[in-house]
Amino acid sequence: MNDYPEKTCTIDRLVRHAMLVRSALKGEKTEQRRNGVYGYPGEKFELQGGEFEITSLTHDRLGEMGESEARKEGFQDLESYRSLIIRMHKGMEWDPDHRVWVHRFRRVGL
């Protein structure tokens, strides 16, 4: 299908946290970072009746994230994002060199 690695999880698990689902539905969240690939560009998924499409997929370092990227993740700032991620993943430390898959998406069909 593409030059990306095989999916590590299904696309319906891309955005799961209730706060982040609400942010996506409001158009405030347009990115989701994951350790693995959950969806490919052009692939569609649904959140509470809203349809979304993956627009790009890149493999970036956490250290490349700034305030702008944190807002695209649905957070006010980078510290809020970092804090929630560390709380959600027990034992995780913020490693700027850790690589994650950045799924960028947009709402479709409005």
Phi and psi in degrees as GROMACS dihedral restraints (atoms count N, CA, C in turn):
[ dihedral_restraints ]
;  ai    aj    ak    al  type     phi  dphi    fc
    3     4     5     6     1  -166.1    20    10
    4     5     6     7     1  -174.5    20    10
    6     7     8     9     1   -95.3    20    10
    7     8     9    10     1    12.5    20    10
    9    10    11    12     1   -87.4    20    10
   10    11    12    13     1   158.9    20    10
   12    13    14    15     1   -68.8    20    10
   13    14    15    16     1   167.5    20    10
   15    16    17    18     1   -62.0    20    10
   16    17    18    19     1   149.2    20    10
   18    19    20    21     1   -62.3    20    10
   19    20    21    22     1   144.2    20    10
   21    22    23    24     1  -100.7    20    10
   22    23    24    25     1   -10.9    20    10
   24    25    26    27     1  -159.1    20    10
   25    26    27    28     1   164.5    20    10
   27    28    29    30     1   -81.5    20    10
   28    29    30    31     1   152.3    20    10
   30    31    32    33     1   -61.9    20    10
   31    32    33    34     1   -27.7    20    10
   33    34    35    36     1   -66.9    20    10
   34    35    36    37     1   -10.4    20    10
   36    37    38    39     1  -101.2    20    10
   37    38    39    40     1     6.8    20    10
   39    40    41    42     1   -62.3    20    10
   40    41    42    43     1   -52.5    20    10
   42    43    44    45     1  -118.1    20    10
   43    44    45    46     1   111.9    20    10
   45    46    47    48     1  -119.4    20    10
   46    47    48    49     1   -35.7    20    10
   48    49    50    51     1   -64.6    20    10
   49    50    51    52     1   129.1    20    10
   51    52    53    54     1   -54.5    20    10
   52    53    54    55     1   -41.9    20    10
   54    55    56    57     1   -61.9    20    10
   55    56    57    58     1   -38.6    20    10
   57    58    59    60     1   -74.8    20    10
   58    59    60    61     1   -33.7    20    10
   60    61    62    63     1   -61.8    20    10
   61    62    63    64     1   -46.1    20    10
   63    64    65    66     1   -60.1    20    10
   64    65    66    67     1   -41.7    20    10
   66    67    68    69     1   -63.0    20    10
   67    68    69    70     1   -40.1    20    10
   69    70    71    72     1   -65.7    20    10
   70    71    72    73     1   -43.3    20    10
   72    73    74    75     1   -63.2    20    10
   73    74    75    76     1   -31.1    20    10
   75    76    77    78     1   -84.1    20    10
   76    77    78    79     1    -4.4    20    10
   78    79    80    81     1    84.1    20    10
   79    80    81    82     1     8.7    20    10
   81    82    83    84     1   -85.9    20    10
   82    83    84    85     1   -25.2    20    10
   84    85    86    87     1  -109.5    20    10
   85    86    87    88     1   123.1    20    10
   87    88    89    90     1  -130.8    20    10
   88    89    90    91     1     6.8    20    10
   90    91    92    93     1  -140.2    20    10
   91    92    93    94     1   150.4    20    10
   93    94    95    96     1  -142.9    20    10
   94    95    96    97     1   122.4    20    10
   96    97    98    99     1   -94.1    20    10
   97    98    99   100     1   135.8    20    10
   99   100   101   102     1  -141.7    20    10
  100   101   102   103     1   155.9    20    10
  102   103   104   105     1   -67.9    20    10
  103   104   105   106     1   -26.6    20    10
  105   106   107   108     1  -126.2    20    10
  106   107   108   109     1   179.8    20    10
  108   109   110   111     1   -88.6    20    10
  109   110   111   112     1   126.2    20    10
  111   112   113   114     1  -110.4    20    10
  112   113   114   115     1   -20.8    20    10
  114   115   116   117     1  -162.3    20    10
  115   116   117   118     1   157.8    20    10
  117   118   119   120     1  -110.2    20    10
  118   119   120   121     1   155.6    20    10
  120   121   122   123     1   -52.7    20    10
  121   122   123   124     1   134.7    20    10
  123   124   125   126     1    93.6    20    10
  124   125   126   127     1   -17.6    20    10
  126   127   128   129     1   -77.7    20    10
  127   128   129   130     1   141.5    20    10
  129   130   131   132     1  -108.8    20    10
  130   131   132   133     1   153.6    20    10
  132   133   134   135     1  -147.3    20    10
  133   134   135   136     1   165.4    20    10
  135   136   137   138     1  -122.6    20    10
  136   137   138   139     1   140.8    20    10
  138   139   140   141     1  -129.5    20    10
  139   140   141   142     1   111.4    20    10
  141   142   143   144     1    45.3    20    10
  142   143   144   145     1    47.7    20    10
  144   145   146   147     1    87.3    20    10
  145   146   147   148     1   -10.8    20    10
  147   148   149   150     1   -91.6    20    10
  148   149   150   151     1   135.5    20    10
  150   151   152   153     1   -98.6    20    10
  151   152   153   154     1   137.0    20    10
  153   154   155   156     1  -130.6    20    10
  154   155   156   157     1   156.0    20    10
  156   157   158   159     1  -131.9    20    10
  157   158   159   160     1   135.2    20    10
  159   160   161   162     1   -70.5    20    10
  160   161   162   163     1   126.3    20    10
  162   163   164   165     1  -101.4    20    10
  163   164   165   166     1   -28.2    20    10
  165   166   167   168     1  -159.5    20    10
  166   167   168   169     1   160.7    20    10
  168   169   170   171     1  -141.1    20    10
  169   170   171   172     1   119.4    20    10
  171   172   173   174     1  -130.0    20    10
  172   173   174   175     1   159.1    20    10
  174   175   176   177     1  -111.2    20    10
  175   176   177   178     1    98.1    20    10
  177   178   179   180     1  -116.1    20    10
  178   179   180   181     1   161.2    20    10
  180   181   182   183     1   -85.1    20    10
  181   182   183   184     1   146.5    20    10
  183   184   185   186     1   -58.7    20    10
  184   185   186   187     1   -33.5    20    10
  186   187   188   189     1   -65.9    20    10
  187   188   189   190     1   -14.5    20    10
  189   190   191   192     1   -80.5    20    10
  190   191   192   193     1   -10.2    20    10
  192   193   194   195     1   -73.9    20    10
  193   194   195   196     1   137.6    20    10
  195   196   197   198     1  -128.0    20    10
  196   197   198   199     1  -168.0    20    10
  198   199   200   201     1   -59.7    20    10
  199   200   201   202     1   -41.6    20    10
  201   202   203   204     1   -61.4    20    10
  202   203   204   205     1   -44.2    20    10
  204   205   206   207     1   -67.0    20    10
  205   206   207   208     1   -36.4    20    10
  207   208   209   210     1   -62.5    20    10
  208   209   210   211     1   -39.7    20    10
  210   211   212   213     1   -65.9    20    10
  211   212   213   214     1   -37.5    20    10
  213   214   215   216     1   -67.4    20    10
  214   215   216   217     1   -20.1    20    10
  216   217   218   219     1   -83.2    20    10
  217   218   219   220     1    -6.7    20    10
  219   220   221   222     1    97.8    20    10
  220   221   222   223     1    15.4    20    10
  222   223   224   225     1  -113.8    20    10
  223   224   225   226     1   157.9    20    10
  225   226   227   228     1   -69.1    20    10
  226   227   228   229     1   -36.0    20    10
  228   229   230   231     1  -157.4    20    10
  229   230   231   232     1   171.8    20    10
  231   232   233   234     1   -64.0    20    10
  232   233   234   235     1   -38.6    20    10
  234   235   236   237     1   -63.7    20    10
  235   236   237   238     1   -38.8    20    10
  237   238   239   240     1   -63.0    20    10
  238   239   240   241     1   -42.7    20    10
  240   241   242   243     1   -62.0    20    10
  241   242   243   244     1   -53.1    20    10
  243   244   245   246     1   -57.6    20    10
  244   245   246   247     1   -43.4    20    10
  246   247   248   249     1   -61.5    20    10
  247   248   249   250     1   -46.3    20    10
  249   250   251   252     1   -66.0    20    10
  250   251   252   253     1   -43.4    20    10
  252   253   254   255     1   -59.7    20    10
  253   254   255   256     1   -44.6    20    10
  255   256   257   258     1   -66.0    20    10
  256   257   258   259     1   -38.2    20    10
  258   259   260   261     1   -66.9    20    10
  259   260   261   262     1   -38.2    20    10
  261   262   263   264     1   -71.7    20    10
  262   263   264   265     1   -30.1    20    10
  264   265   266   267     1  -114.5    20    10
  265   266   267   268     1    85.9    20    10
  267   268   269   270     1   -50.8    20    10
  268   269   270   271     1   133.5    20    10
  270   271   272   273     1    83.3    20    10
  271   272   273   274     1    -5.6    20    10
  273   274   275   276     1   -76.1    20    10
  274   275   276   277     1   140.0    20    10
  276   277   278   279     1  -114.2    20    10
  277   278   279   280     1   149.8    20    10
  279   280   281   282     1   -76.7    20    10
  280   281   282   283     1   110.0    20    10
  282   283   284   285     1  -111.7    20    10
  283   284   285   286     1   109.1    20    10
  285   286   287   288     1   -58.3    20    10
  286   287   288   289     1   -22.6    20    10
  288   289   290   291     1   -89.6    20    10
  289   290   291   292     1    -7.9    20    10
  291   292   293   294     1   -64.9    20    10
  292   293   294   295     1   130.3    20    10
  294   295   296   297     1   -94.9    20    10
  295   296   297   298     1   137.6    20    10
  297   298   299   300     1  -131.9    20    10
  298   299   300   301     1   157.6    20    10
  300   301   302   303     1   -90.1    20    10
  301   302   303   304     1   123.9    20    10
  303   304   305   306     1   -99.4    20    10
  304   305   306   307     1   111.9    20    10
  306   307   308   309     1   -94.2    20    10
  307   308   309   310     1   114.5    20    10
  309   310   311   312     1  -100.3    20    10
  310   311   312   313     1   139.5    20    10
  312   313   314   315     1  -145.7    20    10
  313   314   315   316     1   165.6    20    10
  315   316   317   318     1  -139.9    20    10
  316   317   318   319     1   155.8    20    10
  318   319   320   321     1   -80.7    20    10
  319   320   321   322     1   140.3    20    10
  321   322   323   324     1  -123.6    20    10
  322   323   324   325     1   160.5    20    10
  324   325   326   327     1    77.1    20    10
  325   326   327   328     1    20.6    20    10
